[in-house]
Amino acid sequence: MNVSEAIATRKSVRAFRPDPVPLETVTQILTLAARAPSGGNLQPWKVYVLAGAAREELIRRVAEARKEHPVGEKPEYHIYPAELAEPYRSRRFRVGEAMYGLLGIPREDTLARLAAFSRNWEFFGAPVGMIFTIGRQMQQGQWADLGMFMQNIMLLAREYGLDTCAQEAWAIWPTTLREFLSIPDHEAIYAGMAIGHADWDHPINRFESERVPFEQYVRVVERGL
């Protein structure tokens, strides 16, 4: 699989088969992904890989934490801007409506939507989950480095015949994650990622998010203004 194919076939998979993923494969992917660009070669990313009993225990702990904190704990950063402007607000709204539509969940069925969203904290059934952190002293440039590292993981997963879902939803459980994984205070919890074999029979995996036309995000400048 070439890079273009990996990019074209990467998508956020939200239902996985239980088929195991060898940890050796995960190790290979993470080793190669670490060639991501990094300003000053800081390599600011940290990854906590969960499989087997550890994965199950984290899922159990989050389920318990939800009883006391149904909307999660306070995240360590703003996942979205407080006042999301257009066209971004509409894009976010449309993607949510499209996904819940595929699941047959109407907008007014709040409980069903919350139940579907809570699958995030089961890694959507994937056998391997990852939690990503970054040093608190890092700035926007280093957060971009972490994003490129995660993108490398998602593209390499395609080469290995696997699929992924990057999950900022894990950011709302910083206390639970920190306690379970012994994450030091100087690391901020950014996101999670599910990795495994997609369940293509599940309707949610028919979803394809739209992309805006080239002309809306590119400006080609060929001469002086």
FENGIUR-V337628 format. One line per field, one symbol per residue. ss: DSSP state (h for helix, s for strand, l for the rest). Layout:
BEGIN
ss: ???
END
This chain:
BEGIN
ss: llhhhhhhhllslllsllllllhhhhhhhhhhhlllllhhhlllssssssshhhhhhhhhhhhhhhhhlllllllllllllllllllhhhhhhhhhhhhhhhlllllllhhhhhhhhhhhhhhhhllssssssssllllhhhhhhhhhhhhhhhhhhhhlllssssshhhhhhhhhhhhhhlllllsssssssssslsllllhhhhlllllllhhhhllllllll
END
